[in-house]
């Protein structure tokens, strides 16, 4: 019995080791590296290009019917972080977003972020506040559409994504002013 159990365990570990992980990459931003000024906000004392970075993903889990994208700064001095981008209802056929993407043209929806606007809002940490992390996350979802709209608060979208995502892939970059 012990030999059978060890054999089953070995086969299980082999199968897990060969599975492909859901992965998010970018030609514009790299894990753990500072972002360019191109991706800095253009208001609130910042004067960057306010362009969303190019993103691409692969190996989404089976059953994925749509994607969502978020960009979040957990280091913002707010007590609750800062949402820089919230987009959802991106069709499952999409696996890449060009720089400065128009999510609406893809059939998706962007909702209000913490700047008070809809759409991407680049990095703009307070001056001399040190390094901030910016977590870009693609969420694989089991439904074609979320019953949310552009006025849905970012935290509510984030709660919804966390409660239902099949998987997520994250890329964390940094920015300092």
C-alpha positions as CSV (number, residue, x, y, z in Angstrom):
1,X,0.0,0.0,0.0
2,X,2.8,2.4,0.9
3,X,4.5,1.8,-2.6
4,X,1.2,2.6,-4.4
5,X,0.8,5.8,-2.3
6,X,4.4,7.0,-3.1
7,X,3.9,6.2,-6.8
8,X,0.6,8.2,-6.9
9,X,2.3,11.1,-5.1
10,X,5.2,11.0,-7.5
11,X,2.9,11.1,-10.6
12,X,0.9,13.9,-9.0
13,X,4.0,16.0,-8.5
14,X,5.2,15.3,-12.0
15,X,1.9,16.4,-13.4
16,X,1.9,19.7,-11.4
17,X,5.5,20.4,-12.3
18,X,4.7,20.2,-16.0
19,X,1.6,22.5,-15.9
20,X,2.1,26.0,-17.5
21,X,1.5,28.9,-15.2
22,X,-0.7,31.8,-16.1
23,X,1.8,34.5,-16.9
24,X,1.8,38.3,-17.5
25,X,4.6,40.1,-19.3
26,X,5.3,43.4,-21.0
27,X,7.6,45.0,-23.5
28,X,7.2,48.3,-21.6
29,X,7.6,47.4,-17.9
30,X,9.6,44.7,-16.1
31,X,9.1,42.9,-12.8
32,X,10.8,44.8,-10.0
33,X,12.2,47.6,-12.2
34,X,11.2,51.3,-12.3
35,X,8.7,52.5,-14.9
36,X,9.6,55.2,-17.5
37,X,8.1,58.7,-17.2
38,X,5.9,57.7,-20.2
39,X,3.7,55.8,-17.6
40,X,3.5,58.7,-15.1
41,X,0.2,60.5,-14.6
42,X,-0.2,64.0,-16.2
43,X,-1.9,65.9,-13.4
44,X,-1.8,66.2,-9.6
45,X,1.7,67.7,-9.9
46,X,2.9,65.0,-12.3
47,X,3.8,65.7,-15.9
48,X,4.3,62.3,-17.5
49,X,2.8,60.8,-20.6
50,X,0.0,58.9,-18.8
51,X,0.1,56.0,-21.2
52,X,-0.9,52.5,-20.1
53,X,1.9,50.0,-20.8
54,X,1.7,47.2,-23.3
55,X,0.7,44.0,-21.6
56,X,0.5,40.4,-22.8
57,X,-0.5,37.1,-21.1
58,X,-0.5,33.4,-21.8
59,X,-1.6,30.1,-20.4
60,X,-5.0,31.3,-19.0
61,X,-6.8,28.5,-17.2
62,X,-9.4,26.4,-18.8
63,X,-12.9,27.9,-18.5
64,X,-11.7,31.5,-19.0
65,X,-14.5,33.5,-20.6
66,X,-13.2,37.0,-20.1
67,X,-10.3,39.0,-18.5
68,X,-10.0,42.0,-16.3
69,X,-6.9,44.2,-15.8
70,X,-6.1,46.2,-12.7
71,X,-3.2,48.5,-11.7
72,X,-2.9,49.1,-8.0
73,X,-0.4,51.0,-5.7
74,X,-0.4,49.3,-2.3
75,X,2.2,51.9,-1.0
76,X,0.0,55.0,-1.5
77,X,-0.3,57.0,1.7
78,X,-4.1,56.5,1.9
79,X,-4.5,53.7,4.3
80,X,-6.2,51.7,1.5
81,X,-3.8,51.9,-1.5
82,X,-4.6,53.5,-4.8
83,X,-6.3,52.1,-7.9
84,X,-4.7,53.3,-11.1
85,X,-6.6,51.2,-13.6
86,X,-9.6,48.9,-13.5
87,X,-10.8,47.3,-16.8
88,X,-13.1,44.3,-17.2
89,X,-15.3,42.4,-19.7
90,X,-12.2,42.0,-22.0
91,X,-13.0,39.1,-24.3
92,X,-11.2,35.8,-23.8
93,X,-9.9,36.0,-27.3
94,X,-7.7,38.9,-26.3
95,X,-4.2,38.1,-24.9
96,X,-2.4,41.4,-25.5
97,X,-3.1,45.1,-24.9
98,X,-1.0,47.6,-26.9
99,X,0.4,50.7,-25.1
100,X,-2.4,53.3,-24.6
101,X,-5.1,50.7,-25.4
102,X,-8.7,51.8,-25.9
103,X,-10.4,49.1,-23.8
104,X,-13.9,50.1,-25.2
105,X,-12.8,49.2,-28.7
106,X,-12.1,45.7,-27.4
107,X,-15.6,45.5,-26.0
108,X,-14.5,46.0,-22.4
109,X,-15.3,48.5,-19.7
110,X,-13.1,50.8,-17.6
111,X,-14.4,52.0,-14.3
112,X,-13.6,55.0,-12.1
113,X,-10.2,55.0,-10.5
114,X,-8.9,56.8,-7.4
115,X,-8.0,59.9,-9.4
116,X,-11.8,60.3,-9.9
117,X,-11.6,59.6,-13.7
118,X,-12.4,56.6,-15.9
119,X,-9.5,54.9,-17.6
120,X,-5.8,54.5,-17.0
121,X,-4.1,56.9,-14.5
122,X,-0.3,56.6,-14.4
123,X,2.0,56.6,-11.4
124,X,2.2,59.8,-9.4
125,X,3.5,59.1,-5.9
126,X,4.0,62.0,-3.6
127,X,7.5,63.6,-4.0
128,X,10.0,62.3,-1.5
129,X,7.6,59.5,-0.5
130,X,10.1,56.8,-1.6
131,X,9.6,53.9,-3.9
132,X,6.0,52.8,-4.7
133,X,5.1,49.4,-6.2
134,X,2.6,49.2,-9.0
135,X,0.9,45.9,-9.3
136,X,-0.5,45.2,-12.8
137,X,-2.7,42.1,-12.7
138,X,-4.7,40.2,-15.3
139,X,-7.6,38.3,-14.0
140,X,-9.0,35.2,-15.7
141,X,-12.8,35.1,-15.2
142,X,-15.4,32.4,-15.6
143,X,-18.0,34.7,-17.1
144,X,-18.3,36.8,-20.3
145,X,-19.5,39.9,-18.5
146,X,-19.5,41.3,-15.0
147,X,-22.6,43.1,-14.0
148,X,-20.7,46.3,-13.2
149,X,-20.2,49.6,-15.0
150,X,-17.9,52.6,-15.2
151,X,-19.3,54.1,-12.0
152,X,-18.7,50.9,-9.9
153,X,-16.0,51.8,-7.3
154,X,-12.6,50.3,-7.9
155,X,-12.7,48.5,-4.5
156,X,-16.0,46.9,-5.4
157,X,-14.6,45.7,-8.7
158,X,-11.5,44.4,-6.9
159,X,-13.7,42.5,-4.4
160,X,-15.6,41.0,-7.2
161,X,-12.5,39.9,-9.0
162,X,-11.0,38.4,-5.9
163,X,-14.2,36.4,-5.2
164,X,-14.5,34.8,-8.6
165,X,-11.2,34.7,-10.5
166,X,-10.1,31.4,-11.9
167,X,-6.5,32.7,-11.7
168,X,-4.5,35.9,-11.9
169,X,-1.1,36.8,-13.1
170,X,0.8,39.8,-11.7
171,X,3.6,42.0,-12.8
172,X,5.0,44.5,-10.2
173,X,7.0,47.5,-11.2
174,X,8.1,50.5,-9.3
175,X,8.1,54.3,-9.5
176,X,9.7,57.1,-7.4
177,X,9.5,60.9,-7.7
